Amino acid sequence: MAGTPVHVMAARPGHADPAITLRVYAHVIREQAATTAEVFAQAVASR
């Protein structure tokens, strides 16, 4: 979520496949998606 590519982050815990990292941390990605949706909605509403 900090802008680091998933494949780079996957290497830190030793995940051979970035898909493993995405599955393990899916809850974080969903939380970020909700926040992004709120920001987008506010931006559209302010136009």
C-alpha positions in Angstrom: 0.0 0.0 0.0 3.0 2.2 0.3 3.8 2.1 -3.4 6.2 -0.9 -3.3 5.5 -3.5 -6.1 3.9 -6.7 -4.8 6.7 -8.9 -6.2 9.2 -6.9 -4.2 7.2 -7.2 -1.0 6.6 -11.0 -1.7 10.4 -11.6 -1.6 10.8 -10.2 2.0 8.8 -13.0 3.7 10.1 -15.5 1.1 6.9 -16.0 -0.9 7.9 -17.6 -4.2 4.7 -16.2 -5.8 3.3 -12.7 -5.3 -0.2 -14.3 -5.4 0.6 -15.9 -2.0 1.3 -12.4 -0.5 -1.9 -11.0 -2.0 -3.9 -13.8 -0.5 -2.3 -13.5 3.0 -2.8 -9.7 3.0 -6.1 -9.5 1.2 -7.8 -7.9 4.2 -5.4 -5.0 4.0 -6.1 -4.5 0.3 -9.9 -4.6 0.9 -9.6 -2.0 3.6 -7.6 0.2 1.3 -10.1 -0.3 -1.5 -12.9 1.0 0.8 -10.9 4.0 1.8 -10.2 4.7 -1.9 -13.9 4.4 -2.8 -14.7 7.0 -0.1 -12.1 9.4 -1.4 -13.3 9.0 -4.9 -16.9 9.6 -3.9 -15.9 12.8 -2.1 -14.0 14.0 -5.1 -16.9 13.3 -7.5 -19.4 15.0 -5.1 -17.3 18.1 -4.9 -17.4 18.8 -8.6 
